[in-house]
C-alpha cells in the first residue's frame, strides 16, 4: 500500500469517524475483499485514545460486519445449492467446494462461522457458505459478532499502540507499509491460486448435477 493511499485511508477515517469504519467493515463483510487487517489498525491509530475507544471501535466494527454479511448470507440461503450449481462456473466453484462446505457445516456447525470470523480472508467470505448451508440466521449473527469482536479489538489495539510511532519513527512507518503490502500480496496470490486450482473443476452451466 503506497504512502499516499495510507494517508487517504487515515484521512477518510479521521473525517468520517466511526461511520466510516462501519461502512468499510460492512463492505469487507459483504464478500468484497477490503482487508480488515488494513482498516482496523488505521481506525485504532486515528480514533482510539483509550480502552473505551477500543471497545467502542470493536463493537461498531463487529456490528457492521453483521450488517454487511446479510446480503451474502441471503444470496446463499435463497439461492442455495441449485443457484451455485447453475452459476458456479462464473464463480469458479466446483462440486468439491459444495461438498466441502456441506461436510464442514454438518460436522462443526456454528463453530465454523466463529472460527472463520477470526481468520484473515476467510472472514470476508464466510457469510455466503453459511447461507448455502442454511445455518440459523440468529445463530449466524451471534457467532459473527463473537468471532469478529476480538479480531477487531486486537487490530485496533495494535493501531493505537503503534500509531504514535508513525510520525516519530521512520523505521516503523517503513515496516508498517511493508506489512500492509504483504497483506495485499497474499490476497492476490491466494486469489490467483484459487483461480488456477478451480478453473478446470468449475461447475459449468447446463452440466448435469450430481445426485
Phi, psi and omega per residue, in radians:
X1 nan 2.234 -3.087
X2 -1.269 2.781 3.128
X3 -1.052 -0.654 3.141
X4 -1.126 -0.710 -3.134
X5 -1.164 -0.666 3.094
X6 -1.094 -0.788 3.126
X7 -1.088 -0.668 3.108
X8 -1.124 -0.748 -3.138
X9 -1.130 -0.790 3.119
X10 -1.101 -0.732 3.128
X11 -1.107 -0.693 3.125
X12 -1.096 -0.793 -3.140
X13 -1.168 -0.679 3.103
X14 -1.061 -0.758 -3.041
X15 -1.371 -0.515 -3.078
X16 -1.816 -0.283 3.097
X17 1.107 -2.463 -3.085
X18 -1.129 -0.496 3.107
X19 -1.095 -0.755 3.119
X20 -1.140 -0.709 3.096
X21 -1.086 -0.776 3.120
X22 -1.063 -0.736 -3.133
X23 -1.100 -0.829 -3.125
X24 -1.119 -0.727 -3.130
X25 -1.235 -0.574 3.074
X26 -1.171 -0.721 3.128
X27 -1.104 -0.791 -3.102
X28 -1.203 -0.379 3.121
X29 -1.493 -0.118 -3.140
X30 -1.721 0.622 3.115
X31 1.140 0.434 3.044
X32 -1.932 1.966 -2.939
X33 -1.297 1.246 2.911
X34 -1.716 1.882 -2.946
X35 -1.098 2.276 3.017
X36 -1.139 -0.384 3.080
X37 -1.134 -0.285 3.066
X38 -1.714 -0.754 -3.045
X39 -1.143 -0.931 -2.952
X40 -1.231 -0.681 3.069
X41 -1.059 -0.693 3.111
X42 -1.229 -0.549 3.056
X43 -1.142 -0.729 3.090
X44 -1.116 -0.696 3.114
X45 -1.126 -0.751 -3.026
X46 -1.440 -0.570 -2.934
X47 -2.077 -0.400 -3.022
X48 -1.610 2.144 3.101
X49 -2.237 0.037 -3.141
X50 -2.780 3.001 3.101
X51 -1.128 -0.591 3.106
X52 -1.106 -0.719 3.093
X53 -1.064 -0.710 3.141
X54 -1.120 -0.778 3.120
X55 -1.074 -0.781 -3.138
X56 -1.117 -0.748 3.119
X57 -1.055 -0.844 -3.123
X58 -1.092 -0.670 -3.131
X59 -1.192 -0.813 3.113
X60 -1.059 -0.790 -3.119
X61 -1.131 -0.662 -3.133
X62 -1.226 -0.702 3.070
X63 -1.124 -0.693 3.113
X64 -1.137 -0.628 3.081
X65 -1.085 -0.658 3.079
X66 -1.111 -0.839 -3.112
X67 -1.108 -0.779 -3.111
X68 -1.160 -0.440 -3.105
X69 -1.437 -0.213 -3.084
X70 -1.028 -0.866 -3.135
X71 -1.040 -0.765 -3.129
X72 -1.135 -0.694 3.119
X73 -1.086 -0.799 -3.074
X74 -1.276 -0.541 3.029
X75 -1.071 -0.768 3.113
X76 -1.188 -0.713 -3.084
X77 -1.262 -0.707 -3.104
X78 -1.345 -0.754 -3.135
X79 -1.402 -0.678 3.084
X80 1.062 -2.810 -3.113
X81 -1.038 -0.730 3.128
X82 -1.012 -0.690 3.139
X83 -1.138 -0.737 -3.138
X84 -1.148 -0.687 3.124
X85 -1.178 -0.563 -3.128
X86 -1.349 -0.725 -3.059
X87 -1.940 0.221 -3.074
X88 -1.034 -0.517 -3.114
X89 -1.103 -0.557 -3.134
X90 -1.293 -0.399 3.136
X91 -1.800 0.054 -3.123
X92 1.041 0.636 3.116
X93 -1.662 2.582 3.114
X94 -2.068 2.889 3.084
X95 -1.148 -0.459 3.060
X96 -1.084 -0.689 3.099
X97 -1.091 -0.771 -3.132
X98 -1.104 -0.766 3.133
X99 -1.112 -0.665 3.130
X100 -1.123 -0.758 3.106
X101 -1.075 -0.797 3.140
X102 -1.035 -0.813 -3.115
X103 -1.126 -0.727 -3.066
X104 -1.152 -0.799 -3.126
X105 -1.252 -0.576 3.100
X106 -1.161 -0.697 -3.075
X107 -1.398 -0.747 -3.015
X108 -1.882 -0.310 3.079
X109 1.019 -2.300 -3.018
X110 -1.085 -0.509 -3.108
X111 -1.070 -0.408 3.115
X112 -1.039 -0.800 3.135
X113 -1.221 -0.734 -3.132
X114 -1.005 -0.847 3.140
X115 -1.231 -0.717 -3.119
X116 -1.041 -0.606 3.139
X117 -1.257 -0.217 3.113
X118 -1.738 0.021 -3.076
X119 -1.888 2.350 3.068
X120 -1.008 2.558 3.082
X121 1.221 -0.940 -3.128
X122 -0.991 -0.682 -3.069
X123 -1.080 -0.456 -3.130
X124 -1.239 -0.538 -2.984
X125 -1.957 0.001 -2.995
X126 -1.170 -0.428 -3.068
X127 -1.129 -0.677 -3.090
X128 -1.116 -0.919 3.102
X129 -1.114 -0.501 3.067
X130 -1.110 -0.672 3.082
X131 -1.182 -0.766 3.113
X132 -1.031 -0.673 -3.125
X133 -1.363 -0.031 3.129
X134 1.032 0.676 3.067
X135 -1.119 2.463 3.100
X136 -0.923 2.222 -2.990
X137 -1.186 -0.677 3.121
X138 -1.096 -0.791 3.108
X139 -1.098 -0.665 3.112
X140 -1.028 -0.801 -3.109
X141 -1.228 -0.625 3.097
X142 -1.095 -0.822 -3.108
X143 -1.265 -0.512 3.043
X144 -1.101 -0.764 3.135
X145 -1.161 -0.818 -3.107
X146 -1.097 -0.690 -3.138
X147 -1.308 -0.571 -3.092
X148 -1.350 -0.601 -2.972
X149 -1.051 -0.933 -3.122
X150 -1.127 -0.585 3.100
X151 -1.096 -0.854 -3.133
X152 -1.158 -0.692 3.140
X153 -1.095 -0.789 -3.108
X154 -1.103 -0.753 -3.137
X155 -1.167 -0.710 3.115
X156 -1.161 -0.640 3.113
X157 -1.097 -0.753 3.094
X158 -1.041 -0.779 3.126
X159 -1.087 -0.723 -3.132
X160 -1.169 -0.778 -3.084
X161 -1.245 -0.675 -3.065
X162 -1.635 -0.294 -3.090
X163 -1.065 -0.526 -3.134
X164 -1.105 -0.408 -3.138
X165 -1.467 -0.106 -3.046
X166 -1.043 -0.806 -3.085
X167 -1.605 -0.248 -3.063
X168 -1.836 -0.280 -3.076
X169 -2.256 1.688 -3.129
X170 -1.003 -0.584 -3.139
X171 -1.130 -0.716 3.113
X172 -1.101 -0.762 3.124
X173 -1.003 -0.729 -3.141
X174 -1.124 -0.786 -3.141
X175 -1.116 -0.731 -3.125
X176 -1.106 -0.724 3.116
X177 -1.136 -0.681 3.128
X178 -1.174 -0.603 3.099
X179 -1.071 -0.839 -3.125
X180 -1.211 -0.581 3.037
X181 -1.107 -0.688 3.107
X182 -1.093 -0.709 3.100
X183 -1.038 -0.789 -3.119
X184 -1.156 -0.697 3.123
X185 -1.103 -0.737 3.123
X186 -1.081 -0.747 3.130
X187 -1.075 -0.802 3.128
X188 -1.108 -0.735 -3.123
X189 -1.128 -0.742 3.122
X190 -1.153 -0.649 3.096
X191 -1.125 -0.763 3.118
X192 -1.096 -0.717 3.109
X193 -1.121 -0.701 3.115
X194 -1.072 -0.827 3.140
X195 -1.070 -0.814 -3.090
X196 -1.111 -0.672 -3.071
X197 -1.445 -0.336 -3.073
X198 -1.846 -0.193 -3.016
X199 -1.037 -0.841 -3.079
X200 -1.286 -0.475 -3.053
X201 -1.765 0.171 -3.107
X202 -1.153 2.674 3.092
X203 -1.324 2.198 -3.104
X204 -1.677 2.455 3.127
X205 -1.044 2.273 3.118
X206 1.545 -0.131 3.140
X207 -1.290 2.350 -3.129
X208 -0.986 2.465 -3.127
X209 -1.541 2.688 3.135
X210 -1.327 2.588 -3.135
X211 -1.426 nan nan
